[in-house]
Amino acid sequence: MDAVRLILTSRRALASSDGVPETLTEVWQAQALAQAIGSRLAVTGPPELRGEALGLTELAGRGCGVLDEPRLAVGALRAAQLTELGDARQALLWLGNLLGEAGMALVGIASAARDETTYWQCMESIDAADESRDRVLEMLRKLAAREAAGGAERVAG
């Protein structure tokens, strides 16, 4: 499945999640998907994005690692369903939105947490989601600069 479809599926699942365990599962899924997209971009994406993509992979992996790994049914891991990136710019735009929404969901859970473990897991995952989103925004900036340079070359040529 292409990245944008998986991201949209994750956004819908996160928005409709009910309760802390389900929301944390959806945040974990979003981080895992960001990790998979970062990994794919690091290997097959434009050369100027590879460093940021590796950083995204690492940060999103940290975001998964601080949360308890959910028990998912076989085939339910969305990141494993990623078969193609499609348009990198569109995938990154949607991924940035998903990471922002995941961070906001975590803020809600952290502010209502009854135990310190959940609170600190959320805080660390918020940090990872925020830093991951920063990497996504930097990749979008680099893509825009690349497109602008390409357009300038066509005009000059």
C-alpha positions as CSV (number, residue, x, y, z in Angstrom):
1,M,0.0,0.0,0.0
2,D,1.3,3.5,-0.7
3,A,2.4,5.8,2.1
4,V,-0.3,8.4,1.8
5,R,-3.1,5.7,2.0
6,L,-1.4,4.2,5.1
7,I,-1.0,7.7,6.7
8,L,-4.7,8.6,6.1
9,T,-5.7,5.2,7.6
10,S,-3.6,6.0,10.6
11,R,-5.0,9.5,11.0
12,R,-8.6,8.1,10.9
13,A,-7.7,5.3,13.4
14,L,-6.0,7.8,15.7
15,A,-9.0,10.2,15.5
16,S,-11.5,7.5,16.3
17,S,-9.4,5.8,19.0
18,D,-11.3,5.4,22.3
19,G,-9.4,5.3,25.5
20,V,-5.8,5.4,26.6
21,P,-4.7,1.9,25.5
22,E,-6.2,2.3,22.0
23,T,-4.8,5.8,21.5
24,L,-1.3,4.7,22.6
25,T,-1.6,1.8,20.1
26,E,-2.4,4.2,17.3
27,V,0.4,6.6,18.4
28,W,2.8,3.6,18.3
29,Q,1.4,2.7,14.8
30,A,2.0,6.3,13.6
31,Q,5.6,6.2,14.9
32,A,6.3,2.8,13.3
33,L,4.9,4.2,10.0
34,A,7.1,7.2,10.3
35,Q,10.1,4.9,10.9
36,A,9.3,2.8,7.8
37,I,8.8,5.9,5.6
38,G,12.1,7.4,6.9
39,S,13.8,4.1,6.2
40,R,12.4,4.0,2.7
41,L,13.4,7.6,2.0
42,A,16.9,7.0,3.3
43,V,17.4,4.1,0.8
44,T,15.4,5.3,-2.3
45,G,14.6,8.9,-1.7
46,P,16.4,12.0,-3.2
47,P,20.0,12.2,-2.1
48,E,19.5,15.5,-0.3
49,L,16.9,13.9,2.0
50,R,18.8,10.8,3.1
51,G,20.5,12.3,6.2
52,E,17.2,13.7,7.5
53,A,15.4,10.5,6.6
54,L,17.9,8.5,8.6
55,G,17.3,10.9,11.5
56,L,13.5,10.4,11.1
57,T,14.0,6.6,11.2
58,E,16.0,6.8,14.4
59,L,13.7,9.3,16.1
60,A,10.5,7.5,15.2
61,G,12.1,4.3,16.4
62,R,12.7,6.0,19.7
63,G,9.1,7.0,19.8
64,C,8.0,3.4,19.4
65,G,10.6,2.2,21.9
66,V,9.4,4.4,24.8
67,L,5.8,3.1,24.5
68,D,4.8,-0.4,25.4
69,E,4.6,-2.4,22.2
70,P,1.0,-3.1,21.4
71,R,-0.4,-6.6,20.8
72,L,-1.5,-6.4,17.2
73,A,-3.3,-9.0,15.1
74,V,-1.3,-10.6,12.4
75,G,-1.2,-8.2,9.4
76,A,-2.3,-5.2,11.5
77,L,1.0,-3.4,11.6
78,R,0.5,-0.7,9.0
79,A,4.2,0.0,8.6
80,A,4.7,-3.5,7.3
81,Q,2.1,-2.8,4.6
82,L,4.2,0.0,3.1
83,T,5.0,-1.0,-0.5
84,E,5.7,2.3,-2.1
85,L,6.2,5.9,-1.2
86,G,4.5,7.5,-4.1
87,D,5.0,11.3,-4.2
88,A,7.6,12.0,-1.5
89,R,6.3,15.6,-1.0
90,Q,2.7,14.4,-0.4
91,A,3.8,11.6,1.8
92,L,5.8,14.0,4.0
93,L,3.0,16.6,4.2
94,W,0.6,14.0,5.4
95,L,3.2,12.4,7.7
96,G,3.9,15.7,9.3
97,N,0.2,16.1,10.0
98,L,-0.1,12.6,11.5
99,L,2.9,13.2,13.8
100,G,1.4,16.5,15.0
101,E,-1.9,14.8,15.8
102,A,-0.1,11.9,17.5
103,G,1.8,14.5,19.7
104,M,-1.5,16.2,20.6
105,A,-3.1,12.9,21.5
106,L,-0.1,12.2,23.8
107,V,-0.5,15.6,25.4
108,G,-4.1,14.7,26.3
109,I,-3.1,11.3,27.8
110,A,-0.1,12.8,29.7
111,S,-2.2,15.6,31.2
112,A,-4.7,13.0,32.5
113,A,-2.3,10.3,33.5
114,R,-2.8,8.8,36.9
115,D,0.6,7.1,37.1
116,E,4.1,8.4,36.6
117,T,5.1,5.7,34.1
118,T,2.3,6.6,31.6
119,Y,3.1,10.3,32.1
120,W,6.8,9.9,31.3
121,Q,6.2,7.5,28.4
122,C,4.0,10.1,26.9
123,M,6.4,12.9,27.5
124,E,9.3,11.0,25.8
125,S,7.0,10.0,23.0
126,I,5.8,13.6,22.5
127,D,9.5,14.6,22.3
128,A,10.1,11.9,19.6
129,A,7.0,12.9,17.7
130,D,7.9,16.5,17.8
131,E,11.5,15.9,16.7
132,S,10.3,13.5,14.0
133,R,7.9,16.2,12.7
134,D,10.9,18.7,12.6
135,R,12.8,16.2,10.4
136,V,9.8,15.9,8.1
137,L,9.5,19.7,7.9
138,E,13.2,20.0,7.1
139,M,12.8,17.4,4.3
140,L,9.9,19.4,2.9
141,R,12.0,22.5,3.0
142,K,14.8,20.7,1.1
143,L,12.3,19.4,-1.5
144,A,11.0,22.9,-2.0
145,A,14.5,24.3,-2.5
146,R,15.3,21.5,-4.9
147,E,12.1,22.2,-6.9
148,A,12.9,26.0,-6.9
149,A,16.4,25.3,-8.1
150,G,15.1,23.0,-10.8
151,G,12.6,25.7,-12.0
152,A,15.4,28.3,-12.0
153,E,17.5,26.1,-14.1
154,R,14.7,25.6,-16.6
155,V,14.1,29.4,-16.8
156,A,17.8,30.1,-17.2
157,G,18.3,27.3,-19.8
